[in-house]
Amino acid sequence: KQIPAIAGIFILGRVTVESLLSKGIEVPK
């Protein structure tokens, strides 16, 4: 399966946000 570029960016962004939250860093929404 091929993931559309936009979906890939969205998923990557979510993973980044969750990793920051797991480190206890506040992320503005």
PyMOL Python script that loads the backbone (N, CA, C, O; Angstrom):
from pymol import cmd

cmd.read_pdbstr("""\
ATOM      1  N   LYS A   1       0.850  -1.205   0.000  1.00  0.00           N
ATOM      2  CA  LYS A   1       0.000   0.000   0.000  1.00  0.00           C
ATOM      3  C   LYS A   1       0.880   1.248   0.000  1.00  0.00           C
ATOM      4  O   LYS A   1       1.931   1.277   0.641  1.00  0.00           O
ATOM      5  N   GLN A   2       0.449   2.258  -0.712  1.00  0.00           N
ATOM      6  CA  GLN A   2       1.197   3.510  -0.740  1.00  0.00           C
ATOM      7  C   GLN A   2       0.430   4.568   0.048  1.00  0.00           C
ATOM      8  O   GLN A   2      -0.769   4.768  -0.148  1.00  0.00           O
ATOM      9  N   ILE A   3       1.143   5.230   0.934  1.00  0.00           N
ATOM     10  CA  ILE A   3       0.507   6.267   1.754  1.00  0.00           C
ATOM     11  C   ILE A   3       0.671   7.618   1.064  1.00  0.00           C
ATOM     12  O   ILE A   3       1.783   7.988   0.687  1.00  0.00           O
ATOM     13  N   PRO A   4      -0.432   8.363   0.895  1.00  0.00           N
ATOM     14  CA  PRO A   4      -0.337   9.698   0.302  1.00  0.00           C
ATOM     15  C   PRO A   4       0.597  10.587   1.129  1.00  0.00           C
ATOM     16  O   PRO A   4       0.699  10.434   2.346  1.00  0.00           O
ATOM     17  N   ALA A   5       1.272  11.511   0.456  1.00  0.00           N
ATOM     18  CA  ALA A   5       2.263  12.357   1.136  1.00  0.00           C
ATOM     19  C   ALA A   5       1.634  13.107   2.304  1.00  0.00           C
ATOM     20  O   ALA A   5       2.240  13.212   3.371  1.00  0.00           O
ATOM     21  N   ILE A   6       0.420  13.631   2.111  1.00  0.00           N
ATOM     22  CA  ILE A   6      -0.231  14.406   3.171  1.00  0.00           C
ATOM     23  C   ILE A   6      -0.474  13.529   4.392  1.00  0.00           C
ATOM     24  O   ILE A   6      -0.247  13.959   5.523  1.00  0.00           O
ATOM     25  N   ALA A   7      -0.937  12.296   4.168  1.00  0.00           N
ATOM     26  CA  ALA A   7      -1.188  11.389   5.287  1.00  0.00           C
ATOM     27  C   ALA A   7       0.120  11.064   6.006  1.00  0.00           C
ATOM     28  O   ALA A   7       0.154  10.970   7.233  1.00  0.00           O
ATOM     29  N   GLY A   8       1.188  10.894   5.240  1.00  0.00           N
ATOM     30  CA  GLY A   8       2.485  10.595   5.851  1.00  0.00           C
ATOM     31  C   GLY A   8       2.959  11.730   6.728  1.00  0.00           C
ATOM     32  O   GLY A   8       3.469  11.507   7.825  1.00  0.00           O
ATOM     33  N   ILE A   9       2.789  12.963   6.240  1.00  0.00           N
ATOM     34  CA  ILE A   9       3.192  14.137   7.024  1.00  0.00           C
ATOM     35  C   ILE A   9       2.338  14.226   8.293  1.00  0.00           C
ATOM     36  O   ILE A   9       2.851  14.525   9.371  1.00  0.00           O
ATOM     37  N   PHE A  10       1.043  13.965   8.158  1.00  0.00           N
ATOM     38  CA  PHE A  10       0.137  14.036   9.306  1.00  0.00           C
ATOM     39  C   PHE A  10       0.534  13.012  10.364  1.00  0.00           C
ATOM     40  O   PHE A  10       0.585  13.321  11.554  1.00  0.00           O
ATOM     41  N   ILE A  11       0.813  11.787   9.915  1.00  0.00           N
ATOM     42  CA  ILE A  11       1.208  10.731  10.851  1.00  0.00           C
ATOM     43  C   ILE A  11       2.532  11.085  11.517  1.00  0.00           C
ATOM     44  O   ILE A  11       2.694  10.920  12.726  1.00  0.00           O
ATOM     45  N   LEU A  12       3.476  11.572  10.717  1.00  0.00           N
ATOM     46  CA  LEU A  12       4.782  11.947  11.263  1.00  0.00           C
ATOM     47  C   LEU A  12       4.626  13.061  12.298  1.00  0.00           C
ATOM     48  O   LEU A  12       5.272  13.041  13.346  1.00  0.00           O
ATOM     49  N   GLY A  13       3.773  14.023  11.996  1.00  0.00           N
ATOM     50  CA  GLY A  13       3.522  15.120  12.936  1.00  0.00           C
ATOM     51  C   GLY A  13       2.925  14.605  14.235  1.00  0.00           C
ATOM     52  O   GLY A  13       3.296  15.065  15.315  1.00  0.00           O
ATOM     53  N   ARG A  14       2.002  13.655  14.139  1.00  0.00           N
ATOM     54  CA  ARG A  14       1.379  13.094  15.340  1.00  0.00           C
ATOM     55  C   ARG A  14       2.392  12.362  16.187  1.00  0.00           C
ATOM     56  O   ARG A  14       2.395  12.496  17.411  1.00  0.00           O
ATOM     57  N   VAL A  15       3.256  11.586  15.547  1.00  0.00           N
ATOM     58  CA  VAL A  15       4.284  10.847  16.275  1.00  0.00           C
ATOM     59  C   VAL A  15       5.225  11.821  16.980  1.00  0.00           C
ATOM     60  O   VAL A  15       5.636  11.585  18.116  1.00  0.00           O
ATOM     61  N   THR A  16       5.561  12.909  16.304  1.00  0.00           N
ATOM     62  CA  THR A  16       6.447  13.911  16.904  1.00  0.00           C
ATOM     63  C   THR A  16       5.789  14.538  18.130  1.00  0.00           C
ATOM     64  O   THR A  16       6.424  14.678  19.176  1.00  0.00           O
ATOM     65  N   VAL A  17       4.516  14.916  18.001  1.00  0.00           N
ATOM     66  CA  VAL A  17       3.790  15.523  19.122  1.00  0.00           C
ATOM     67  C   VAL A  17       3.710  14.550  20.297  1.00  0.00           C
ATOM     68  O   VAL A  17       3.928  14.939  21.445  1.00  0.00           O
ATOM     69  N   GLU A  18       3.398  13.287  20.009  1.00  0.00           N
ATOM     70  CA  GLU A  18       3.265  12.317  21.100  1.00  0.00           C
ATOM     71  C   GLU A  18       4.605  12.072  21.777  1.00  0.00           C
ATOM     72  O   GLU A  18       4.654  11.894  22.994  1.00  0.00           O
ATOM     73  N   SER A  19       5.701  12.060  21.009  1.00  0.00           N
ATOM     74  CA  SER A  19       7.013  11.858  21.612  1.00  0.00           C
ATOM     75  C   SER A  19       7.376  13.058  22.484  1.00  0.00           C
ATOM     76  O   SER A  19       7.991  12.895  23.538  1.00  0.00           O
ATOM     77  N   LEU A  20       7.000  14.259  22.049  1.00  0.00           N
ATOM     78  CA  LEU A  20       7.261  15.446  22.870  1.00  0.00           C
ATOM     79  C   LEU A  20       6.436  15.403  24.149  1.00  0.00           C
ATOM     80  O   LEU A  20       6.938  15.731  25.224  1.00  0.00           O
ATOM     81  N   LEU A  21       5.167  14.997  24.037  1.00  0.00           N
ATOM     82  CA  LEU A  21       4.314  14.917  25.219  1.00  0.00           C
ATOM     83  C   LEU A  21       4.844  13.878  26.193  1.00  0.00           C
ATOM     84  O   LEU A  21       4.753  14.068  27.406  1.00  0.00           O
ATOM     85  N   SER A  22       5.395  12.785  25.687  1.00  0.00           N
ATOM     86  CA  SER A  22       5.902  11.729  26.561  1.00  0.00           C
ATOM     87  C   SER A  22       7.132  12.218  27.328  1.00  0.00           C
ATOM     88  O   SER A  22       7.470  11.679  28.382  1.00  0.00           O
ATOM     89  N   LYS A  23       7.799  13.250  26.787  1.00  0.00           N
ATOM     90  CA  LYS A  23       8.943  13.826  27.483  1.00  0.00           C
ATOM     91  C   LYS A  23       8.513  14.930  28.445  1.00  0.00           C
ATOM     92  O   LYS A  23       9.342  15.501  29.153  1.00  0.00           O
ATOM     93  N   GLY A  24       7.204  15.230  28.471  1.00  0.00           N
ATOM     94  CA  GLY A  24       6.689  16.233  29.401  1.00  0.00           C
ATOM     95  C   GLY A  24       6.824  17.643  28.872  1.00  0.00           C
ATOM     96  O   GLY A  24       6.803  18.598  29.649  1.00  0.00           O
ATOM     97  N   ILE A  25       6.964  17.794  27.556  1.00  0.00           N
ATOM     98  CA  ILE A  25       7.074  19.130  26.968  1.00  0.00           C
ATOM     99  C   ILE A  25       5.682  19.585  26.532  1.00  0.00           C
ATOM    100  O   ILE A  25       4.949  18.851  25.870  1.00  0.00           O
ATOM    101  N   GLU A  26       5.334  20.821  26.921  1.00  0.00           N
ATOM    102  CA  GLU A  26       4.026  21.338  26.526  1.00  0.00           C
ATOM    103  C   GLU A  26       4.024  21.656  25.044  1.00  0.00           C
ATOM    104  O   GLU A  26       4.929  22.321  24.540  1.00  0.00           O
ATOM    105  N   VAL A  27       2.996  21.176  24.344  1.00  0.00           N
ATOM    106  CA  VAL A  27       2.884  21.437  22.916  1.00  0.00           C
ATOM    107  C   VAL A  27       1.646  22.286  22.662  1.00  0.00           C
ATOM    108  O   VAL A  27       0.529  21.847  22.933  1.00  0.00           O
ATOM    109  N   PRO A  28       1.834  23.500  22.145  1.00  0.00           N
ATOM    110  CA  PRO A  28       0.660  24.348  21.838  1.00  0.00           C
ATOM    111  C   PRO A  28      -0.184  23.715  20.751  1.00  0.00           C
ATOM    112  O   PRO A  28       0.345  23.158  19.789  1.00  0.00           O
ATOM    113  N   LYS A  29      -1.510  23.802  20.903  1.00  0.00           N
ATOM    114  CA  LYS A  29      -2.381  23.152  19.918  1.00  0.00           C
ATOM    115  C   LYS A  29      -2.779  24.160  18.841  1.00  0.00           C
ATOM    116  O   LYS A  29      -3.513  23.815  17.914  1.00  0.00           O
TER     117      LYS A  29
END
""", "prot")
cmd.dss("prot")
cmd.show_as("cartoon", "prot")
cmd.util.cbc("prot")
cmd.orient("prot")
